[in-house]
Amino acid sequence: MAENDNGYSRRSFLRVGGLMVGATAGAAAFMQGGGAAQAVQTIPTASAFRIPSGPRLSGAYLTGLDGSVIPDSWKAKPFALSQVTLDQSVFTRAQQQMLNLAREYPADRILAVFRTNAGIDTKGARPPGGWEGPGHADEEAWGPGDYPGKNAPRANLLRGHFGGHFLSMMALAYAGTGDQDFKTKIDYLVDALGECQDALAATGRYSHPGFLAAYGEWQFSALEDYALYGEIWAPYYTAHKIMAGLLECYRLAGSTKALEIVAAMGKWIHSRLRDCTPDQLERMWSIYIAGEYGGMNEVMVDLYAITKDDDFLDCARFFDLNSLVDACAAGEDILDGKHANQHIPQFSGYAKLFDYTGETRYRDAVTNFWGMIVPGRMYAHGGTGEGELWGPANTVAGDIGGRNAECCAAYNMLKVSRLLFFQEPDAKYMDYYERTVLNHILGSRRNVDSDTSPEVLYMYPVHPGAMREYNNVGTCCGGTGLENHLKYQDSVYFQSADQTELYVNLYVASTLDWSENGFRVVQRTAFPQEGSSEITIEGDGALKVRLRVPSWSENGFRVSVNGSPLDTQSTPGSYLLIDRVWSAGDVISIDMPLSVHAEPAVDDPTIQSLRHGPVTLLAVNDSAKYQKFSLYSGMTLDKGLENVIVPAGQNRFWMGSQEFEPAYSGAHTKYHMYFERSEPVIAFGGVSSAVVNPARGDKTTFLDVLWASGPFANRGEFLTAVQDTSQQFVNEGLLGRRDRQKVLIAAGKARL
């Protein structure tokens, strides 16, 4: 084993540091043949992870292998990825397309930048390209003390990040399928990265034997001297991606070597940051992009949870950006002008720091931060940010530009939402999750097969006449895109911490193997193309089932068990509880009628999007100007738009000659996510009053106020609402009495 100048190899360092004493519950459970344990156990030897014969591994084997550690503070927790299998749905096409890439993409291409940096033969492989391209021909792998300065030749300074995401993709693919080919590729990648780490340590050029990167250590030193973006490029961001990928290979694929490598990296980073002053760290993390560190605090907390080494928890806190944490904890919104994806992943780390320190400032910061994004900075498909930056609070229409909604930001907001749900199971987090994973994430993957590219978006723009620009090999969103489509099953179901409750969060055709609790749950649905789902409980015994009642389900959410309707009121944006003793074969039937509805922007009610249930609809149109649509004149008592918008199947619609497609389609068309609502005249059911539709100072019109009080159970309720609303506008001086009479006459003649 190669050694560096201080006499420590990576392996000997780990033995000295005592990092081989910890392991997670999944590994221990596999050794013992039981369910997931909670206590930290001794890491098994590699022989414990011998692969059984056969092309695929069982879900039970993979579940036992899962090395996730669940904090004691969580009220809800996920199932292992291997416990949930997707059946045919809108999600499976993207899942299968990405599994194909995982199988076919050569591991040596991913390793090329690491091997070059370590002076190891690349076996003739070319790097992936883009940001994951080679360094400058005259660039050296400079150490912390021999970097010649900002005029030195350098290129592609984020290289290595894409490889980290690729590791995560392979681990997700293996956990989700049990395909041993993925495990073989994981082992090859991890072994090769271990060789690179050893080779770098043997040079004696770097500060610690745990150093691993696809460039020299100089970027980290330059950041400590406050180098700006351009001279360096987010070195801790790249370190996080590598570490997170290695940790996933341990957590999901049982690679103890991956844990060994990542723990050594953690010790290296701790050794660097412990010598920095608090003021120095605050300034470093405040630097635009150069100080971007992804979720370094999260991965350090995860390492602590696995190993119980206090250095890692201490190191996680070195990444505190206190100015941001304290402001968010106090409910002060200082996000305007900040780089969205530089900061969103930090909050996943702060959430986990609360879990392991109990410091409420972290919890309050994350909770308040989430509320600053949703809904006030959230676009119709769940994305956030313009030009990668946030705009003012409660500004959506006013922040529509040419480069909205970076996909990395959506990826990380989903992670924050899950963690908040685990701490406090509130349906609002899963409402956001459904919107974003269905529209933004699924829609970011082009509907084509590729062996060479993730075929995903960097931005999912929202401006008129936008075009989706797929591919993105080597970019940050190309990296998160490698992961996004292989974990759709991770939030369909959750369980309570005491395993007595099942949360059904998403209506997706799927099967849950909850054998440790004696249940198997099968969900059959064509959702979101149809508004119904059937859930079969296979197993006997007591279980509380909580069904999410979507916030968009204004037309009702009706549930029956074995054909008998439940006499339970459902409230949109909550969970409906079914508490009973189940018998094998019991069936829960859910009816949640889908309808098309308009959703105004929070800052301008005239700029709106159309949704069909949870599906954001895109108008296929190449015009660079907002299209103007009128909807109220054809609206029915239940606020339905079937007289205006005609369904064409599979969440496609027509409004006259205008076609709409679902945001999740993966198509390559020019589109409008938003339109300008134009309701110049008060009209009901096709009957015009010939009276101008008056507007208040905030642009809210008479018709907006009227229909906001719907839906209406009958014609009488509607006419009463017209009388009351028209009188309000008369009292406000916005409607004359004679015009009010015309409005009342038109309402009486309306064909609703």
Secondary structure, DSSP 8 states (H G I E B T S, - for coil): ----TTS--HHHHHHHHTGGG---HHHHHHHHTSS---S------GGGG---SSSB--HHHHHHH------TT-SEEE--GGGEEE-SSTTHHHHHHHHHHHHHS-HHHHHHHHHHHHT---TT----BTTBS---TT-----SS----TTS----TTTTHHHHHHHHHHHHHHHHH-BHHHHHHHHHHHHHHHHHHHHHHHHT-SS-TT---SS-THHHHHHHTT--BTTB--HHHHHHHHHHHHHHHHHHH--HHHHHHHHHHHHHHHHHHTTS-HHHHHHHHHSTTTT--TTHHHHHHHHHHHH--HHHHHHHHHT--HHHHHHHHTT----TTSBHHHHHHHHHHHHHHHHHH--HHHHHHHHHHHHHHTTTT--TTS---BTTB--STT-SGGG--SSB-BHHHHHHHHHHHHHHHHHS--HHHHHHHHHHIIIIIHHTB-SS--SS---B-SB---STTEE-----TTSHHHHHHHHHTT-GGGGSEEEETTS-EEEE-S--SEEEEEGGGTEEEEEE--TTSSSEEEEEEES-EEEEEEEEE-TT-TT--EEEETTEE------TTEEEEEEEEE-TTEEEEEE----EEEEEETTEEEEEEEEETTEEEEEE---SS--EE--GGG--TT---TTT-EEEETTEEEETTEEEEETTS----EEES-EEE---EEEETTEEEEEE--B-TTS-BHHHHHHHT---SSHHHHHHHHHHHHHHHHHTTSS-HHHHHHHHHHHHH---
